Amino acid sequence: MIRKFIFIPILLICLLSCKNVDIDKAVDLTFTTIQATEKAARPISDEEEYYVGRAVAARLLQYYPLYENSALTRYINLVGTTIALHSEKPFTFGGYHFAVLNSNEVNAFACPGGIILITKGMIQLAQNEDELAAILAHEIAHINHRDGINSIKQARWTEALTIIGTKAARQFGSEDLTKLVNIFEGSVDDIVKTLVVNGYSRSQEYAADETALSYLAKAGYNPYSLINVLERMGKYANVNNKGFFKTHPDPNDRIENIKDKIPSVNLDQTLFNKRLQRFNSFVKS
């Protein structure tokens, strides 16, 4: 704040030192510049994150077709929404949406804003609803942590907001629109590359696992189910280096990170059996 008020008189002095400068225009330009700078420093809003996330999902669907099974999709949305309601952000701008990808690859993608795509291969890796919930909880944690949106290069976002924040750009000339479209596409590319090629950092994956444990416990699922899933992933990782296994830390390292952080919960075996029956009816049938 102090730097901002120091900057105002400096900019005014520089402008007014020039010959034939209109004082009103100089003042107006100064405060317009300040406002644009402030806007360029703000984080991406929930609405902006939603639209970026939709574009990311659309890009992923070019590589992974949707699995046309309405009953399974409704079931995945039921489990996913239950977990999301027990997260730090139970509601997003566009809501949480879960879809199944028609691929045997073991993978899942958390698109910014609340869209989660999970492959048939990943669903089949789970042996009960609690394990399915653990997989979805991990992806929901990525959304709550804004890991996807944070993979956008800061320079892109700063440039976009600088263009939007200036008074002249409010009329959006063709040059400005072209720049904004290129920046938007570049931002989507940053996220897709992170999801598909590079993966999140080790610390981000560990944090998502730890947060997932909390979601599971609050929703009444067995938090230890995440350990079970990771152990099974570890067996697949030894023979498969594609998809999920290419972009995530070694499952054994992830287990080591959370094994002493499992929250204590009172589990109802009757409810677990009902969930298992429901899981089998939608997934194993």
N, C-alpha and C positions, 0 to 999 in steps of 0.2 A: 504493500500500500504506500509506504514512504517513497519507494522508488518511482511509483506512478506519479506522485505529486511533484517530485523533483523533475521528472521528465517533461511535464506539461510546460513550465515556464521556459525550459531550455529549448523545446521545439518552437514555442512562440517567438522567442528571441531570434532564433535562426530565420524564421519566416519573415518577421518584421524588419530584419536587417536588410532584406532584399528590397530593391527599388520597385515602386509601383505595385505594391502588394495591398490588396483590400483587407482592412483589419478584420471585418466580419468574416470574410472567407478564410482568413488565416486561423481565426479562433475555431470556426466550424471544422476546418480540415484537421486541426490539432485534436479536437475531441472525437472526431470520426476515427482518427488513427488510434487513439487510446481505446475506444470501444472495440475496434477490430482486433487489437492486440489482446484485449481481455477475452474476447470470444475465442480467439485462436488458442488460448491457454486452457479453456474449459474441457472437461471430459465429454465423451460421446454420450448423448442423451439416450434414454431407453427407447424412444421412438426411432432414432437414427440407428441404434443397434439392431432393432427389429428388422428394418429394411435391409441392412447389410446381411443379417442372418438369413433372410429369405433368398437373397442373391447367392449366398454361399451354398444353401441347400439345393437351389436350382442347378448350380454348377456341379455339385456332387451327383445329382441325379442324371447327369449326362454320362457318368461312368458306371453308376449302379442303378439299374431299373427298380422301380417299386414292386414289391411282392403283392399281388392282387388277392388278398385274403382279408375281407372286411372284419370277420369275427376275431382273427388273431390281432389285427390292428387295433380294434376296440379294446381288447384285453391288455395289450401293451400300453395303451393310453390310460387305462384304469390304474394299472400298477404304477406307471410313471407319474401320473397326476397325484396319486396318494403320497408318493415320496416327495414330490415338489411342494405339496402343501405343508410339509414338515421341514422345509428349507428356510433359509434367511429371506428368500424372495419367493413367497408362494404364488405370486402373480407377476407376470411380466406384461409389457405393453401389448403384445399380441397374443399372450397366453402360451402355455406349453403345448407342443404338438409332437407326437411320436409316430414314426413310420417305419415299416419294415422294408429292408432292401433285399431284392431277390439275388442273393449271392451266398455261396457257401464259405466265403472268406470270413474269418473270425475278426469282426471289427465293429466299431460304433463311432459315431461322430456327433459332437455337441456343437451345433451352429449357434452363433450369438443370438440372443433374444429369446431362446426357448424352443428351438426346433432340434429334435434329437432323432438321428437316423441309426438304426441298428440292423445288422445283417441277419439273415436266417442262420448263418453259421454261428454267430455269437449267441443267438437265442438257444440253439441246440446244444451249446456248450453248458448251459445251465441245466441242473437236474431237478430244480424245484422253484417255486415262486420266490422264495427268499433270495436265492442266488440270482435270479433275473432282476429282482429289486436292487441287489447290490451293484449289478452292472449299470443299471439306469441311474442309481444314486451317484455313482462316480461321474457320469456324464452331466448330471444336474449340477454337481459341485463345480465342474468346469464353467458352466453358464453363470452360476452365482459368483464365482471368482472372476468372471469376465476374462478368462484366459484367451478365448478366441479373439475378442475385440482388441485385447492388448497386444496381439501379434501384428496388428497394423503398424507399419512404420510411422513413427511420430511425425516425420517430415511431411508425409501425405496429409495427415489430419490437420496439421498446422496450416498448410497451404490452402486446404479446402475451406477452413474457417476464416482465413484471412480474406479469401475471395468473397465468401458469403457475407462477411462482416463489414465490408467497405460499402459506403453509400453508392458509389458508382456502379457496383456490381448488382445492386438491387434491381436494375433494369435488365441484368443478365444479357449482355451482348453475346454474339455467337462464339467469340474467343473464350469468354468466361465459361460458357456452357460446355464447350469442348474440353477445357481444362478440368471442370468438375466431373464430367463423365469419365475422363481418363483416370482421375484420382480415385473415383468410386471403383472402377474396374481394378485398379491396382490394389486397392484395399481388400477387395474380395480375393484377388490372387494371393495376397499375403496370408490370409486366413486358410485358404484351401491348401496352399503349400505347407503350412504348419500342420494341418490335420492329416494330409495324405503322405507327405514326404518327410518333413523334418521332425514332427511330433513336438509336444510340449517339453519344457525343461524337466529334469528329474525332480526338482523342488515343487513344480506345479503338479506333477503326477502324485507325489507323496501327499501334498496338501489336499488334493481331490480325494484320495483314499481315506485320509483321516476325517475329512468332512463327511464323506459317505457313511462312515461308521455312525456318526451322530444322527444322520437322517434315518438310517435303518432302525436304530434304537427308538427314536421318537415315533416312528410309524408302526412300531410293533413287530418289525421283522428281526430276524436273528443277525446281529452284526457280524458274527463269526462266518456267515455265509460268504463274505467277501474273501476271507482266507481260503475257503473251499474253492471258489472260482479261480483265485490266483494259483492255487496248487495245480488245478487242472490245466490252466494256461501254461504253467511251467513245463508240463509234459508235452504239450503241443509245440512249445517254443523250441524244443530240442530238435524237432523235425520240420519246422515251418518258420521261415523268416520273412513271411509276407504280411502285409496289412498291419494289424494291431501289433504284432511282434516286432515289426520293423521300426515302429514309431514310439514304443513304450519301453521303459526300463525293464530289466529282467524281473519276472514275477517273483523270484525268490528274494530279490532285494526289497521289493515292495512288501512282501510278507514280513521280512525282518523289521521293516520300518513301523508296521502297525501291530505286530503281534502282542506288544505290551500296552496297547492303547484301546483294546476292545472294551467298550462300556458294558457294565453289568446290567442285565435285564432279566425280568421274569417272563419266561416264554410259556405260552399255553400250547401244549401238544395237540389238543383238539383243534385249535385254530390252525396250527401248522398243517395238520392232516387235511383240513378243508381246503387250505390254500394249495396243497400238493395235488389234491383231486382236481381243483380248478385248473391248475397249471397243466396237468396231463390231458385234460379235456380239450385245451386250446393248442398246446404245443406238441404233444406226443401223438395226437390223433391223426 
